[in-house]
């Protein structure tokens, strides 16, 4: 049975760091919410691609941008620029980068469970037997 819960990012369940950025993850029920921080100069294809071991970012994102400006280029060449205060839906198959000198901070409600996780770790977790979930 679902229960009422509240969490915050002061005590994330997991923090993943990578070149010029980090993702803080909070699990709430069945959901994983990520707060991603990308510093000026960050670009997915140069800072995360080697971890993901994919041609482009294969995570779908649905998020609210708290600060900064980010440019997204889909594999088909379509581009979008997102800014603080905007909500964006970004399908798999894209590159993205910080525009300007302000860090980009995004709350992502969809694409964070495997974001910036090494491909080998993802493969091992996918093929490992599932363990029963325990309560906090």
C-alpha positions as CSV (number, residue, x, y, z in Angstrom):
1,X,0.0,0.0,0.0
2,X,1.3,3.5,-0.9
3,X,2.1,5.7,2.0
4,X,2.5,9.5,2.3
5,X,6.1,10.6,2.1
6,X,8.2,13.7,1.9
7,X,11.9,14.0,1.1
8,X,14.4,16.7,0.1
9,X,17.8,17.0,-1.5
10,X,19.7,17.7,1.7
11,X,20.1,14.0,2.1
12,X,20.0,12.4,-1.3
13,X,20.0,8.6,-1.7
14,X,22.8,8.8,-4.2
15,X,25.1,11.4,-5.8
16,X,26.8,10.8,-9.1
17,X,29.6,13.1,-10.1
18,X,31.1,13.5,-13.6
19,X,33.2,16.1,-15.4
20,X,31.6,19.6,-14.8
21,X,28.5,18.2,-13.1
22,X,26.6,16.0,-10.7
23,X,23.2,14.4,-10.2
24,X,21.7,14.0,-6.8
25,X,19.0,11.3,-6.6
26,X,16.1,11.1,-4.2
27,X,13.8,8.1,-4.2
28,X,10.2,8.6,-3.2
29,X,8.0,5.6,-3.4
30,X,8.5,4.1,-6.9
31,X,9.8,7.4,-8.3
32,X,13.4,8.6,-8.6
33,X,13.8,12.4,-8.9
34,X,17.1,13.9,-9.9
35,X,18.6,17.3,-9.3
36,X,21.2,17.8,-12.0
37,X,23.8,20.5,-11.8
38,X,25.8,21.3,-15.0
39,X,28.6,23.8,-14.7
40,X,29.6,26.2,-17.5
41,X,31.5,24.3,-20.2
42,X,29.5,21.1,-19.5
43,X,28.4,19.1,-22.6
44,X,26.9,15.6,-22.6
45,X,29.0,14.4,-25.5
46,X,32.3,15.4,-23.7
47,X,31.4,14.9,-20.0
48,X,29.0,11.9,-19.8
49,X,29.2,10.0,-23.1
50,X,32.1,7.8,-22.0
51,X,30.1,6.7,-18.9
52,X,27.0,6.0,-20.9
53,X,28.8,4.3,-23.8
54,X,26.1,5.4,-26.3
55,X,26.2,7.7,-29.4
56,X,23.9,10.2,-27.7
57,X,21.9,10.5,-24.4
58,X,19.4,7.7,-24.4
59,X,17.5,9.0,-21.4
60,X,14.1,10.7,-21.8
61,X,13.9,13.7,-19.6
62,X,10.9,15.6,-18.1
63,X,12.1,18.4,-16.0
64,X,11.8,21.9,-14.5
65,X,14.8,24.1,-15.0
66,X,15.8,26.1,-11.9
67,X,18.7,28.1,-13.4
68,X,20.9,28.8,-16.4
69,X,20.5,28.2,-20.1
70,X,20.9,24.8,-21.9
71,X,20.9,24.0,-25.6
72,X,19.6,20.5,-26.7
73,X,20.3,19.0,-30.1
74,X,18.3,15.9,-31.1
75,X,20.0,13.3,-33.3
76,X,17.8,14.5,-36.2
77,X,19.3,18.0,-35.9
78,X,16.3,19.7,-34.2
79,X,17.4,22.1,-31.5
80,X,15.8,23.7,-28.4
81,X,17.1,26.2,-25.9
82,X,15.7,25.9,-22.4
83,X,16.0,28.6,-19.6
84,X,15.2,28.9,-15.9
85,X,11.5,28.7,-15.2
86,X,10.8,26.4,-18.1
87,X,9.5,22.8,-18.2
88,X,10.9,20.6,-20.9
89,X,10.2,17.2,-22.3
90,X,13.3,15.8,-24.1
91,X,13.1,12.4,-25.8
92,X,16.0,9.9,-26.0
93,X,18.6,10.6,-28.7
94,X,20.2,14.0,-27.9
95,X,23.2,16.0,-26.9
96,X,23.0,19.0,-24.6
97,X,25.3,21.7,-23.3
98,X,25.4,24.7,-21.0
99,X,25.1,28.1,-22.7
100,X,26.9,31.0,-21.0
101,X,28.5,31.3,-17.6
102,X,25.7,30.3,-15.3
103,X,25.3,26.8,-14.0
104,X,22.2,24.9,-15.2
105,X,20.2,23.2,-12.4
106,X,17.3,21.0,-13.5
107,X,14.8,18.9,-11.5
108,X,14.2,15.8,-13.6
109,X,11.2,13.6,-12.9
110,X,11.8,11.0,-15.5
111,X,15.3,10.4,-16.8
112,X,17.6,10.1,-13.8
113,X,17.6,6.5,-12.6
114,X,20.4,5.4,-14.9
115,X,21.8,8.9,-15.9
116,X,25.6,9.1,-15.7
117,X,25.8,5.6,-14.5
118,X,28.6,3.6,-16.0
119,X,27.4,1.2,-18.8
120,X,29.0,-1.8,-17.1
121,X,27.2,-1.1,-13.8
122,X,23.9,-0.7,-15.7
123,X,24.4,-4.1,-17.5
124,X,25.2,-5.9,-14.2
125,X,22.1,-4.5,-12.5
126,X,19.8,-5.3,-15.4
127,X,21.0,-9.0,-15.5
128,X,21.2,-9.5,-11.7
129,X,18.2,-11.1,-10.0
130,X,15.8,-8.6,-8.5
131,X,15.9,-8.4,-4.7
132,X,12.9,-7.7,-2.5
133,X,12.5,-4.0,-1.6
134,X,12.9,-3.1,2.0
135,X,11.4,-0.1,3.8
136,X,13.5,2.7,5.1
